[in-house]
Amino acid sequence: MRVKLPAGERLMPHRHQEDRVYTVVSGIFYVGLGDEFGDEKLQAYPPGAVVVLPGGTPHFHWAKSGEYVTQVTAIGPISLEYVDARNDPRKQ
């Protein structure tokens, strides 16, 4: 699947049960690891970069410098569980 995040948007700490491979299609993909969002934890990945996250790894994303698009590869069914359920935009 492809994920497009508008400039400035954040995906707060969450995890997926399945392993995921992110390929950056456009923009800069900022991702950090951990249960709490922290700007100092972010790593920037340019177009063409590949990021592998094992299932269960808590992480977060930020479209810090503008919109980005990633191609996400995983073996489904896919999952998305927020570390803090109050951050889940599907429930707001």
C-alpha positions as CSV (number, residue, x, y, z in Angstrom):
1,M,0.0,0.0,0.0
2,R,1.0,3.6,-0.4
3,V,0.9,6.1,2.5
4,K,0.8,9.8,1.9
5,L,1.1,12.1,4.9
6,P,0.5,15.8,4.4
7,A,3.0,18.4,5.5
8,G,3.2,18.9,9.3
9,E,1.1,15.8,10.1
10,R,2.3,13.4,12.8
11,L,1.5,9.7,13.4
12,M,1.9,9.3,17.1
13,P,3.6,6.2,18.6
14,H,2.1,3.0,17.3
15,R,3.0,-0.5,16.3
16,H,2.0,-3.1,13.7
17,Q,1.9,-6.9,14.4
18,E,3.4,-7.7,11.0
19,D,6.9,-6.8,9.8
20,R,6.9,-3.8,7.5
21,V,9.2,-2.5,4.7
22,Y,8.9,1.2,3.9
23,T,10.3,2.5,0.6
24,V,10.4,6.3,0.4
25,V,8.8,7.3,-2.9
26,S,8.8,11.1,-2.4
27,G,9.6,13.7,0.3
28,I,11.6,13.0,3.4
29,F,10.3,10.2,5.6
30,Y,11.0,11.0,9.3
31,V,10.6,8.1,11.6
32,G,11.5,7.5,15.3
33,L,11.5,4.5,17.5
34,G,9.9,4.3,21.0
35,D,6.7,4.5,23.0
36,E,7.0,8.4,23.2
37,F,7.2,10.9,20.4
38,G,10.5,12.8,20.5
39,D,11.9,15.1,17.8
40,E,15.5,14.0,18.9
41,K,14.6,10.4,18.0
42,L,13.7,11.1,14.4
43,Q,15.8,9.8,11.5
44,A,15.3,11.3,8.0
45,Y,15.1,9.1,5.0
46,P,15.2,10.5,1.5
47,P,13.5,9.2,-1.7
48,G,14.7,5.7,-2.5
49,A,15.6,4.8,1.1
50,V,14.3,1.5,2.5
51,V,13.4,1.2,6.2
52,V,12.6,-2.2,7.7
53,L,10.6,-2.4,10.9
54,P,10.1,-5.8,12.6
55,G,6.5,-6.4,13.9
56,G,5.8,-5.1,17.4
57,T,8.3,-2.2,17.1
58,P,6.8,1.0,18.5
59,H,7.5,3.9,16.2
60,F,6.2,7.3,15.0
61,H,6.3,9.4,11.9
62,W,6.3,13.1,11.1
63,A,6.0,14.9,7.8
64,K,8.4,17.5,9.3
65,S,9.7,19.1,6.1
66,G,6.7,18.5,3.8
67,E,4.5,15.8,2.4
68,Y,5.9,12.4,1.9
69,V,4.8,9.2,0.2
70,T,6.0,5.7,1.2
71,Q,5.4,2.3,-0.3
72,V,4.6,-0.1,2.5
73,T,5.2,-3.8,2.0
74,A,3.8,-6.4,4.5
75,I,2.2,-9.7,4.7
76,G,-1.4,-9.2,5.9
77,P,-3.7,-8.9,7.5
78,I,-2.3,-5.5,8.4
79,S,-2.7,-3.9,11.8
80,L,-2.3,-0.6,13.5
81,E,-2.3,-0.2,17.3
82,Y,-1.6,3.2,18.9
83,V,0.5,3.0,22.1
84,D,-1.9,5.6,23.6
85,A,-5.4,5.0,22.3
86,R,-6.2,8.7,22.7
87,N,-3.9,9.4,19.8
88,D,-5.9,7.1,17.4
89,P,-7.5,9.5,14.8
90,R,-10.0,6.7,13.9
91,K,-11.7,7.1,17.3
92,Q,-12.0,10.9,17.2
